[in-house]
Amino acid sequence: MAKLDVKPTRMELLNLKKRLKSANRGHKLLKDKQDGLMKQFMAIIREAKVLRRGVEEKLSAAFKNFMFASSMMLPEMLESALLYPSANVTLTVVKKNVMSVYIPYFKLEQEGDILNYGYLQTSGELDIALAAFQDVFPLLIKLAEIEKQAERLAAELETTRRRVNALEYKLIPDLRETLKFITMKLAENERSTIVSVMRIKAMIEAQAS
């Protein structure tokens, strides 16, 4: 705790009391926001954990089928089959305000079929692999959305935590210490004034008698 550099006057005492009241109110609001952000953040982290596990399993299976297809086909045939994709993808990003944090939401639209080659010189594993990649792609976009939301919430959570700590451990204790000092100083000045008045009164009475 450190005393603020202010003059020990009644006006400053009133101003500091107002500042302390505002600081306490702000601390409560930020603390509530911090708790809300933490709850939201933990929910997103749990969702991301489950989704990531599923995505990794699906990607692993898709890559395994693709490796089988690559081993069974000539490189030229594989390249020719994948050279001209007919599927189109559109990704739209919308930002929504959640507890003063703008977090992204991704909207994915897919058109066309990823399988646009002849089946005569390609293997069935390639069909299975590409279909698996097409199925897992929306999950990848969803995972990216969730992890980006978690990143934004984590940044806001850290900023809020610093503000709460600054109020709780710095500003509010300093204001209370300064209020205590000014109150003691004003009381000391008041006692000194009373003693001076009593002395003057005693001198006047002595002269009168």
Secondary structure, 3 states (H helix, E strand, C coil): CCCCCCCCCHHHHHHHHHHHHHHHHHHHHHHHHHHHHHHHHHHHHHHHHHHHHHHHHHHHHHHHHHHHHHHHCCHHHHHHHCCCCCCEEEEEEEEEEECCEEEEEEEEEEECCCCCCCCCCCCHHHHHHHHHHHHHHHHHHHHHHHHHHHHHHHHHHHHHHHHHHHHHHHHHHHHHHHHHHHHHHHHHHHHHHHHHHHHHHHHHHHHHC
